[in-house]
Amino acid sequence: MPYQTTEVPAGEKITRAGDVLKVPDNPILPFIRGDGTGPDIWNAAQAVFDAAVEKAYGGRRKIAWMEVFAGETAFRKFKEWLPDETVQAFREFFVGIKGPLTTPVGGGIRSLNVALRQILDLYVCLRPVRYFKGVPSPVRHPEKVDIVIFRENTEDIYAGVEWAAGTPEVAKVIKFLRQDMGVEQIRFPETSGVGIKLISREGTERLMTAAINYALENGRKSITMVHKGNIMKFTEGAFRDWGYALASSKFREQCVTQRESWILGNKEHNPDISDEDNAKLVEPGFDMLVDAKKAKVVEEVRATLAAIWSTHGDGKWKKMLMIKDAIADITLQQVLTRANEFDVIATMNLNGDYVSDALAAQVGGIGIAPGANINYDTGHAIFEATHGTAPKYANQDKVNPGSLTLSGEMMLRYMGWTEAADLLIKGIGGAICAKTVTYDFHRLMEGATLLKCSEFGQAVIKHMG
């Protein structure tokens, strides 16, 4: 599709050969400034990106920025919230970045962020959460947080399959559920809205594949699947079961499940242990189980030892990637009390929304929390500020540009420009350690120097070295 309202700068396209992105030295990268405070943080962040690339590569590489539009700016210009040309640009040029966008209120218009993710099938929301020394935090040991979240990005209740209370459509759905499916739990059928929770095997497997590949490539020690499968057995419980099955088949030589590690460890501790005694140590309340369930656990022990003792036993499993799971509510407690026990988290859309923001609060707030939306199968990726538009601070050159800046660091690393990405991390860490910060940190840091949004960007550039 030719571009009618968007200017394509001089530069080259990122391409993909097989599973590898081919990034030229002058890649064209689409960007959206964003609404509200978006222009302020974009101006500060772009200066940092360009400075990091220049310093890292001495002019051999340079980004050709291509502005595209969405949100309020697009609506004012084109009477469209998300123009086709914007979607086309992110699809054609593979990698891009965006500021925060307004979600229109009313009129049935859905979140523009969700729309972009679903249109381009950006099925991973990648949210790394780490602490920068000196950042004010509400917890005692924020330095223990170094967690990467893989949040499924296209399913769950975010798919938007729902009907409003009082409409003819919801009446049909409720009638079907009650009369055809025998559902008796709808207490107030006349006033209930209905939403459908969608969790698929394919969606689970591609998320887990991405998470496991990331963990293996980056030397991570464990993946925790976060779910509420104890309540939602056929959706979130299935997510857990499919995740374990995927890890134990596709990545058998590199992974061990936590339950398998218990079985192997028991055998290592006592080589003569019987399968039944091993099962008693693995399964809480074994003696209270019915005979069929006892037999099932004993068979699990026998089958596990027969299948993987030669490859995983004698301590070999201790060097492998651990796959485990945790209930969502206890996870929100344990990331506060024992954050260093979590490494990579893989979870569904809603849980991921909660967990990523809760973790961001522990390391200083969503103002410095980066994010990306990625399809690892096609290579398409949009990096983004994870906070809202904060319209009351618009055009005041005030807010922290850290979220968008760190999202750009993720983008540079994704492109393989690690030297520039490392400089950016160095610059942000240096600016914060020097207590030269924006108002959100300044009000919590004794002896800090208050900087404007643009000034913080320049401080980051200064501390690149």
Disulfide bonds with the S-S distance in Angstrom:
none
